[in-house]
Amino acid sequence: MDRKQRIAISGISLIARGGTHRLTHRAVDAEAGLPQGSTSYYARSRRDLIRLVMEQLSDESQADLADLEIPATLTVEQATDRVVKLAENLMTNSDAQAARFALMFEVRDDEELRRELTLDAPVRSVFERMAVELLRALAVADPEGTAPGFVALVDAVLMYRAVEAAPIDPAEVVATYLRGLVKRTPMADR
């Protein structure tokens, strides 16, 4: 792991443990075990530091999605199982999920950073493409138009799990949503 990655991972840990206000250059240096001023070399401003953390979060999430395979046809139960396993895999790094959600609030008024973290994040396009494949395998009408809503649902499940907001059953939530989509699809027999 290089120094830049070490800084980003330390930033994720700080945010996950105490919120975005803990993300300072000095705190990251201490968390990473680096000499004071090291973080400033890679991220001059706090905004640069946030971007560095966001890039690390995106890289980690893309790696988590790399192994997910979607067959040509699926039942609701099979699709639910794949989505729940993906969510469980993403939650193995609950600090990353907690940091990502905290950063969404931090950057909500910064259009550029907000888009980089959400709509324009490289992992978002991968996740939406996989959602389209999954919805197509279920024979859902308009998988491209439905995929963003499905991604938002999975994000909400992850958020609830990351912050332990309420006891939810991810499989029940996902299956109920998918059954509703399949039911609306003409000639669906799934």
C-alpha positions in Angstrom: 0.0 0.0 0.0 1.4 3.4 -1.0 1.3 6.5 1.2 -1.6 8.1 -0.7 -3.7 5.0 -0.2 -2.7 4.8 3.5 -3.8 8.4 3.9 -7.2 7.7 2.2 -7.8 4.6 4.3 -7.0 6.5 7.4 -9.4 9.2 6.4 -12.1 6.6 5.9 -11.5 5.2 9.4 -11.6 8.6 11.0 -14.9 9.5 9.3 -16.4 6.1 10.2 -15.5 6.5 13.9 -16.4 10.1 14.4 -18.0 11.8 11.4 -16.6 14.1 8.8 -15.5 16.8 11.2 -12.7 14.4 12.3 -11.2 14.5 8.8 -8.3 16.9 9.2 -4.8 16.8 7.8 -3.3 16.5 11.2 -5.7 13.7 12.3 -5.1 11.7 9.2 -1.3 12.1 9.7 -1.7 10.7 13.2 -4.1 7.9 12.2 -1.8 6.8 9.4 1.3 7.0 11.6 2.9 9.5 9.3 5.0 12.6 10.1 3.0 15.8 10.5 2.4 17.5 7.1 2.5 14.3 5.1 -1.2 14.4 4.2 -0.8 18.0 3.0 1.7 16.8 0.4 -1.0 14.6 -1.3 -4.1 16.8 -0.5 -3.4 20.5 -0.2 -6.9 21.4 0.9 -9.7 19.7 2.9 -11.6 19.4 -0.3 -8.6 17.6 -1.9 -8.6 15.3 1.1 -12.3 14.5 0.8 -11.7 13.7 -2.9 -8.8 11.4 -2.1 -11.1 9.5 0.4 -13.9 9.4 -2.2 -11.5 7.9 -4.8 -10.5 5.2 -2.3 -14.1 4.4 -1.5 -14.9 4.1 -5.2 -11.9 1.8 -5.8 -12.9 -0.5 -3.0 -16.5 -0.7 -4.1 -15.6 -1.5 -7.7 -13.4 -4.3 -6.4 -16.3 -5.7 -4.4 -18.5 -5.7 -7.6 -16.0 -7.4 -9.8 -17.0 -10.9 -8.9 -20.7 -10.6 -9.3 -22.0 -12.6 -12.2 -25.5 -12.3 -13.6 -26.9 -15.2 -15.6 -29.3 -14.6 -18.5 -32.4 -15.6 -16.5 -33.1 -15.4 -12.8 -36.0 -16.0 -10.5 -36.8 -13.4 -7.9 -35.3 -15.6 -5.2 -32.1 -16.1 -7.2 -31.8 -12.4 -7.9 -32.5 -11.6 -4.2 -29.8 -14.0 -3.1 -27.3 -12.3 -5.4 -28.1 -8.8 -4.2 -28.1 -9.8 -0.5 -24.7 -11.5 -1.0 -23.4 -8.4 -2.7 -24.7 -6.2 0.2 -23.1 -8.5 2.8 -19.9 -8.4 0.8 -20.0 -4.6 0.8 -20.8 -4.5 4.5 -17.6 -6.5 5.3 -16.1 -3.0 5.2 -18.7 -1.2 7.2 -16.3 1.7 7.8 -16.3 2.4 4.1 -20.1 2.4 3.9 -20.4 4.6 7.0 -17.8 7.0 5.6 -19.5 7.1 2.2 -22.9 8.0 3.7 -21.3 10.6 6.0 -19.6 12.2 3.0 -22.8 12.4 1.1 -24.0 14.9 3.7 -20.7 16.7 3.8 -20.6 17.4 0.1 -24.3 17.9 -0.6 -23.8 21.6 -1.3 -20.7 21.1 -3.4 -22.2 20.1 -6.8 -18.9 18.8 -8.2 -17.9 16.6 -5.3 -21.5 15.4 -4.7 -21.7 14.2 -8.3 -18.3 12.5 -8.0 -19.5 10.7 -5.0 -22.9 9.8 -6.3 -24.1 10.1 -9.9 -20.7 10.3 -11.6 -18.8 7.9 -9.3 -17.1 5.2 -11.4 -18.7 2.5 -9.2 -22.2 3.9 -9.9 -22.0 3.1 -13.6 -20.8 -0.4 -12.8 -23.5 -0.9 -10.2 -26.2 0.4 -12.5 -25.0 -1.8 -15.4 -25.2 -4.8 -13.1 -28.7 -3.8 -11.9 -29.8 -3.5 -15.6 -28.5 -7.1 -16.2 -30.2 -8.4 -13.1 -33.5 -6.7 -14.0 -33.2 -7.9 -17.6 -32.6 -11.5 -16.3 -35.9 -11.1 -14.4 -37.6 -10.0 -17.6 -38.6 -6.6 -16.0 -40.0 -4.1 -18.4 -37.6 -1.2 -19.0 -34.6 -2.4 -17.0 -32.6 0.7 -17.9 -35.3 3.0 -16.5 -35.8 0.9 -13.4 -32.2 0.3 -12.5 -31.5 3.7 -10.8 -34.4 3.2 -8.4 -33.2 -0.3 -7.7 -29.7 0.9 -7.0 -31.2 3.5 -4.6 -33.0 0.8 -2.8 -29.9 -1.3 -2.3 -28.1 1.9 -1.2 -30.8 2.5 1.4 -30.4 -1.1 2.7 -26.7 -0.6 3.0 -27.2 2.7 4.8 -29.6 1.1 7.3 -27.1 -1.8 7.9 -24.1 0.6 8.1 -25.6 2.7 10.8 -27.8 0.0 12.4 -30.8 2.4 11.9 -33.4 -0.3 12.3 -33.6 -4.0 12.2 -34.4 -4.8 8.6 -34.2 -8.0 6.6 -32.4 -7.1 3.4 -33.7 -10.2 1.7 -37.3 -9.3 2.5 -36.9 -5.7 1.3 -35.2 -6.7 -2.0 -37.5 -9.6 -2.7 -40.6 -7.5 -2.1 -39.3 -4.8 -4.4 -38.4 -7.3 -7.1 -41.7 -9.1 -6.9 -43.5 -5.8 -7.4 -41.4 -5.1 -10.5 -42.0 -8.6 -11.9 -45.7 -8.4 -11.2 -46.0 -5.2 -13.2 -44.2 -6.8 -16.2 -46.5 -8.1 -18.9 -46.4 -11.9 -19.3 -44.2 -12.4 -16.3 -44.5 -15.8 -14.8 -41.9 -15.4 -12.1 
